[in-house]
Each structure stands twice: as C-alpha cells, then as structure tokens.
Amino acid sequence: MTLLTDQNNLRLAVLIDADNVPRDSLKYAMDEIAIYGTPTIKRIYGDWTSPNIGGWKQSLLENAVTPVQQYGYTTGKNSTDSAMIIDAMDILYAGQCDGFVLVSSDSDFTRLAIRLREAGMYVIGMGEKKTPNPFIVACDKFIYIEVLRERMQKAEESARKKKAETQKKAESQKSSSKTGKTPDKTADRLLPDKFVPDEIEQLIADSVADIADDDGFADLSDLGNLLIKKQPDFDPRNYGFGKLSNMLRSLPRFEVVVRTTPDPNVRPIFIRDLEA
C-alpha cells in the first residue's frame, strides 16, 4: 500500500463507538491507523456501567485509549452517537487535528463524516462489512475490520509456525553438539546480545507490507517512523543494534538495498520482505 506523503503525517482524532464495533478489533485497528498518521486523540464512547462492554478494559489500557462515559438515558436510544458527534465538532473547531477516524458500523455518523470533509478534514471510516453504504461513501477511505482481523490472524499463524521451526532448529543444534556433529551455523546467525524476537520480526514484516511500493520495497525512514507509531518503545538498541538498517541486515528474511541518486551524499535505503 503506497500512501501520499501529506497523509501519512496527519494528526488524527480517533473516535470509537463501543456499541458498534467488536471489542477484539482495537489492537489491529490502531496498528492500521498508524499507517495514515499519528493518533493524537483517542477516545471510545459507551455506557461503561453496562456489563455488555466491560470487556474493553484491557484493550484500552494496552492502546492508551480514553473511555468516555455516556449513560443511556432512555431505553432503545443510543446516546453514544450524540456524545461522539458533539466531541467531534469540538475537536474540529479547536483545530487540534488534520483528520478523523470514525470507528463504527452505524450509519448515524454519515452526516458527521460529510460535515468533517466539508471542513477540509481527511475522514477515515472503520467498521464491519454490515456497515450501511451511505456511511462508507461519506468517508474519504473506509476500512473493513474483518479484513484487518484476517490479516492479523494470518500473521499470528505465520509467527507461530516460525517459532516452532526455530525451536526445532535449536533442538537439532543442541542434539548435534552432544553427538559431536558440526552444528548448523545458520541457526546461530544472531549473537546472544543481538536477538530479535519473532514478534518483532513479524511487526517489521507487517509494516513493510503496509508501505511497500509495487515492487515490494519500503523506504527505511518511513519504516522506522511507522514502527514507532505502532509500538512506541520500539528501538533497535533494545535488541543489540545501533541502527535499524543493521538490525534488518541481520535478518535473512529481509533484503536491504542502498539506491544511488544524482547526489552522491544521498543514498536512500529500501527494505523488501523476501517471504512476502
């Protein structure tokens, strides 16, 4: 997916309707949002006294999303919609952001999306495939939660298989050392003080896929920025590497290419996932 440079640096207000999105969607929704900009405001609306949405707590803590309490004053009426709309307009007039992410499958936010776009805001919608078409077309871009979930599940399955293969290789190496056979040096490609966990390698692979061009290459600078947006504590030094480029060169999964330009002092680095 290739993004315009004026979009992937947007300050985004993320407003989530807890009544109309699945609670297991938050992590991969926030990862997807990081592709388009920096979520400077993250709020989720619902009646938190209701047992139906109590399961959100852990996800909110892990993703630093602020819950906004909105009581259901009348049975059968959704007061969450009104609270979200009022906050969205307050944020708009305060000039605190460049765009909005409206996470809901409810068509009641159609007029809000249209109004925000009229004000020059970039509007991203996120919801399930049951979302009514008027809300979908009112947004600049609409992303289906089922697609994000499927992608994450595939990534998790791939990570589990890779971990199993790594463990099997390590056991084989240990067995070979006991019998006096020469161990497989490819299993020892990282020094003990330079170890990249499988989940971090998968995070890098997913991020490369997010911003890669048609040939599969992602700019190293853009990749580094996206990794920090997705995981704020990401730092190559945490894994024993001084630079991200050195960390990627240590991982056979990735191809690191230095491209030449007319200016000899400018040599951009691009990354490609060889397993993609």
C-alpha positions, 0 to 999 in steps of 0.5 A: 500500500503506497500512501501520499506523503501529506497523509501519512503525517496527519494528526488524527482524532480517533473516535470509537463507538463501543456499541458498534464495533467488536471489542477484539478489533482495537489492537489491529485497528490502531496498528492500521491507523498508524499507517495514515498518521499519528493518533493524537486523540483517542477516545471510545464512547459507551455506557461503561456501567453496562456489563455488555462492554466491560470487556474493553478494559484491557484493550484500552489500557494496552492502546492508551485509549480514553473511555468516555462515559455516556449513560443511556438515558432512555431505553432503545436510544443510543446516546453514544452517537450524540456524545461522539458527534458533539466531541467531534465538532469540538475537536474540529473547531479547536483545530487540534487535528488534520483528520478523523477516524470514525470507528463504527458500523452505524450509519448515524455518523454519515452526516458527521463524516460529510460535515468533517470533509466539508471542513477540509478534514481527511475522514477515515471510516472503520467498521464491519462489512454490515456497515450501511453504504451511505456511511462508507461513501461519506468517508474519504477511505473506509476500512473493513475490520474483518479484513484487518482481523484476517490479516492479523490472524494470518500473521499470528499463524505465520509467527507461530509456525516460525517459532516452532521451526526455530525451536526445532532448529535449536533442538537439532543444534543442541542434539548435534553438539552432544553427538559431536556433529558440526552444528548448523551455523545458520541457526546461530546467525544472531549473537546472544546480545543481538536477538530479535524476537519473532514478534518483532520480526513479524511487526517489521514484516507487517509494516513493510507490507503496509508501505511497500511500493509495487515492487515490494520495497519500503523506504527505511525512514518511513519504516522506522517512523511507522514502527514507532507509531505502532509500538512506541518503545520500539528501538533497535538498541533494545535488541543489540543494534545501533541502527535499524538498517543493521538490525534488518541486515541481520535478518535473512528474511529481509533484503536491504538495498542502498539506491544511488541518486544524482547526489552522491551524499544521498543514498536512500535505503529500501527494505523488501520482505523476501517471504512476502 
